[in-house]
Amino acid sequence: MRAAAVLIAGLVLAGPACAASLEVIVEGAEPGAGAVYVTLCQGSLTEAGCRQGQDAPAQGGAQRFLFRDVPAGPWAVAAYQDLDGDGRLGRTPLGLPLEPYGFSGAAGRRARPDFGAAAFTLTEPGGALRVRLARALPRR
């Protein structure tokens, strides 16, 4: 009972959580070739760290995604175009992406991405960033 009172008091004293909006502009999608998926990642670029996502049919050109009520703090964005419609980023047996993909920040295309390289700090009231999709391998 006492622990619950301490927890409630801590939540009241902490005040409301800061939230922001984030507009993600994805460029480089192949029009009509499959949905574009965008996820917000916190702490890592693994599936477990990338839980907030949106998808939309590919339109080509710049495609906008808006995330609302995102807690302020460190985030990264991962995006890909699902050309084969299976809901996952296709990979070779060695783990190289077969479909167009991209990340926020300076995450490189020559090695496994690192959260720190893709991370940015989201503050109130929010912001916008661009992610450019590219292929690791040429089309087959």
Phi, psi and chi 1 to 4 in degrees:
 res  aa     phi    psi   chi1   chi2   chi3   chi4
   1 MET       -  -44.1 -170.6   71.6  150.7      -
   2 ARG   -65.7  -38.4 -172.5  172.0 -169.7 -178.8
   3 ALA   -63.1  -38.8      -      -      -      -
   4 ALA   -64.3  -39.8      -      -      -      -
   5 ALA   -64.7  -39.4      -      -      -      -
   6 VAL   -65.7  -41.7  170.8      -      -      -
   7 LEU   -63.5  -45.4  177.0   61.1      -      -
   8 ILE   -63.4  -43.7  -68.9  170.2      -      -
   9 ALA   -61.5  -40.0      -      -      -      -
  10 GLY   -64.3  -38.9      -      -      -      -
  11 LEU   -68.1  -39.4  -68.3  173.8      -      -
  12 VAL   -66.9  -43.6  170.3      -      -      -
  13 LEU   -69.4  -27.2  -67.3  174.6      -      -
  14 ALA   -69.1  -24.3      -      -      -      -
  15 GLY    78.2 -180.0      -      -      -      -
  16 PRO   -71.0  146.4   23.8  -30.5      -      -
  17 ALA   -72.8  141.0      -      -      -      -
  18 CYS   -77.4  135.8  -62.8      -      -      -
  19 ALA  -133.4  152.5      -      -      -      -
  20 ALA  -140.2  171.2      -      -      -      -
  21 SER  -108.6  146.6  -66.0      -      -      -
  22 LEU  -132.2  123.6  176.2   64.7      -      -
  23 GLU   -99.5  125.1  179.8 -178.5   35.7      -
  24 VAL  -111.2  122.5  178.3      -      -      -
  25 ILE  -105.7  117.3  -58.5  159.5      -      -
  26 VAL  -102.5  127.8  177.5      -      -      -
  27 GLU  -118.1  154.2  -61.2  173.0  -28.3      -
  28 GLY    94.1    6.3      -      -      -      -
  29 ALA   -73.2  146.8      -      -      -      -
  30 GLU   -84.2  118.1  -61.4  172.5   15.2      -
  31 PRO   -60.0  135.5    9.3  -12.3      -      -
  32 GLY    69.0    7.9      -      -      -      -
  33 ALA  -101.1   11.6      -      -      -      -
  34 GLY   135.1  162.6      -      -      -      -
  35 ALA   -71.2  152.0      -      -      -      -
  36 VAL  -101.5  129.1  174.6      -      -      -
  37 TYR  -111.0  134.9  -73.1   78.9      -      -
  38 VAL  -130.3  131.5  177.2      -      -      -
  39 THR  -129.1  147.1   59.3      -      -      -
  40 LEU   -95.5  132.6  -63.9 -177.3      -      -
  41 CYS  -119.2  140.1  -53.5      -      -      -
  42 GLN  -130.0  118.6 -163.3  165.8   40.9      -
  43 GLY    90.8  -32.1      -      -      -      -
  44 SER  -160.9  167.7   76.3      -      -      -
  45 LEU  -101.2   20.9  -66.1  175.4      -      -
  46 THR   -85.2  168.9   63.1      -      -      -
  47 GLU   -57.3  -38.1  -81.0 -172.2   49.1      -
  48 ALA   -64.6  -32.4      -      -      -      -
  49 GLY   -87.1  -12.4      -      -      -      -
  50 CYS  -115.6   78.5  -58.9      -      -      -
  51 ARG  -100.9  -22.7  -62.0 -136.8  174.4 -115.5
  52 GLN   -95.2  114.6  -69.5 -171.9   44.7      -
  53 GLY  -140.0  162.6      -      -      -      -
  54 GLN  -142.3  157.2  -64.1 -179.9   16.1      -
  55 ASP  -144.7  157.4   64.1  -84.9      -      -
  56 ALA  -157.0  153.5      -      -      -      -
  57 PRO   -59.3  142.1  -20.3   29.9      -      -
  58 ALA   -66.0  135.5      -      -      -      -
  59 GLN  -115.9  -13.6  -59.7  170.6   -7.3      -
  60 GLY    79.2  167.0      -      -      -      -
  61 GLY    64.2 -152.0      -      -      -      -
  62 ALA   -89.2  130.7      -      -      -      -
  63 GLN  -119.5  130.1 -164.1  160.0  -13.3      -
  64 ARG  -103.1  137.7  -61.3 -179.8 -170.7  -73.5
  65 PHE  -127.8  134.8  -65.1   83.4      -      -
  66 LEU  -119.1  123.4 -178.4   61.9      -      -
  67 PHE  -107.2  126.5  -67.1   86.5      -      -
  68 ARG  -109.6  156.3  -62.2  179.6 -167.0  -88.1
  69 ASP    55.4   44.0  -61.2  -38.0      -      -
  70 VAL   -88.9  127.1  179.2      -      -      -
  71 PRO   -59.2  137.0  -21.8   31.5      -      -
  72 ALA   -61.7  148.3      -      -      -      -
  73 GLY   142.3 -168.4      -      -      -      -
  74 PRO   -78.3  131.4   25.1  -29.8      -      -
  75 TRP  -140.5  166.3  -69.2   91.4      -      -
  76 ALA  -140.1  158.5      -      -      -      -
  77 VAL  -120.5  134.1  171.7      -      -      -
  78 ALA  -121.8  138.0      -      -      -      -
  79 ALA  -141.0  152.6      -      -      -      -
  80 TYR  -157.0  162.6   73.7   97.1      -      -
  81 GLN  -109.1  123.8 -174.0  173.6    6.7      -
  82 ASP   -87.3   83.3 -174.9   18.8      -      -
  83 LEU   -66.0  -32.6  -62.2  175.7      -      -
  84 ASP   -96.4    0.0   60.9    8.8      -      -
  85 GLY    72.4   18.8      -      -      -      -
  86 ASP   -93.1    0.4   67.9   -5.4      -      -
  87 GLY    80.2    9.7      -      -      -      -
  88 ARG  -139.4  156.8  -64.0 -175.1  137.1  -43.0
  89 LEU   -75.4  114.2  177.3   63.1      -      -
  90 GLY   -66.4  140.2      -      -      -      -
  91 ARG  -135.3  155.2  -64.3  178.9 -176.6  -86.7
  92 THR   -77.0  170.0   68.2      -      -      -
  93 PRO   -58.3  -23.9  -28.4   36.6      -      -
  94 LEU   -87.2   -2.3  -65.3  175.2      -      -
  95 GLY    94.0    3.7      -      -      -      -
  96 LEU   -75.2  136.3  -64.4  171.7      -      -
  97 PRO   -65.8  136.6  -20.3   31.7      -      -
  98 LEU   -96.2  -14.4  -69.1  169.4      -      -
  99 GLU  -115.8  157.3  -62.0  171.3  -57.4      -
 100 PRO   -58.7  138.8  -22.1   32.4      -      -
 101 TYR  -149.4  164.5   72.0  101.5      -      -
 102 GLY  -166.1  165.7      -      -      -      -
 103 PHE  -137.4  160.4  -61.8   96.5      -      -
 104 SER   -73.5  167.3   55.0      -      -      -
 105 GLY    67.6 -149.9      -      -      -      -
 106 ALA  -102.7   25.0      -      -      -      -
 107 ALA   -61.2  125.3      -      -      -      -
 108 GLY   -79.9  166.9      -      -      -      -
 109 ARG  -104.9   -0.9  -59.7 -154.6 -178.0  -81.3
 110 ARG   -99.7  -11.5  -64.1 -175.2 -172.6  -99.3
 111 ALA  -141.3  168.6      -      -      -      -
 112 ARG   -57.0  130.8 -173.9  171.9 -171.6   95.1
 113 PRO   -64.7  150.2   17.9  -24.2      -      -
 114 ASP  -115.9  134.7  175.4   67.7      -      -
 115 PHE   -56.9  -42.0  179.2   79.9      -      -
 116 GLY   -59.9  -36.3      -      -      -      -
 117 ALA   -73.9  -27.7      -      -      -      -
 118 ALA   -93.8  -11.7      -      -      -      -
 119 ALA   -73.4  151.0      -      -      -      -
 120 PHE  -144.8  161.8   59.9   92.2      -      -
 121 THR  -103.7  120.0  -59.4      -      -      -
 122 LEU   -90.1  126.4 -177.8   63.6      -      -
 123 THR  -121.3  164.5   59.1      -      -      -
 124 GLU   -70.9  146.7  -74.3 -171.3   78.6      -
 125 PRO   -83.2   -5.6   31.6  -34.4      -      -
 126 GLY   138.4 -165.8      -      -      -      -
 127 GLY  -169.1 -169.9      -      -      -      -
 128 ALA  -139.3  150.5      -      -      -      -
 129 LEU  -149.1  160.0   62.4   87.4      -      -
 130 ARG  -111.6  142.0  -68.1 -175.9 -177.3  -86.0
 131 VAL  -126.9  127.4  173.1      -      -      -
 132 ARG  -103.2  123.0  177.7   98.8 -180.0  126.6
 133 LEU   -81.6  140.0  -60.3 -178.3      -      -
 134 ALA  -147.7  165.0      -      -      -      -
 135 ARG  -100.8  140.5  -70.4  177.6  171.8  -92.7
 136 ALA   -77.6  -32.2      -      -      -      -
 137 LEU  -126.5  152.6  -59.7  169.6      -      -
 138 PRO   -64.9  157.5    6.1   -6.3      -      -
 139 ARG   -59.2  147.0  -72.6 -175.5 -152.7 -165.6
 140 ARG   -91.0      -  -67.1 -178.3  179.3 -166.7
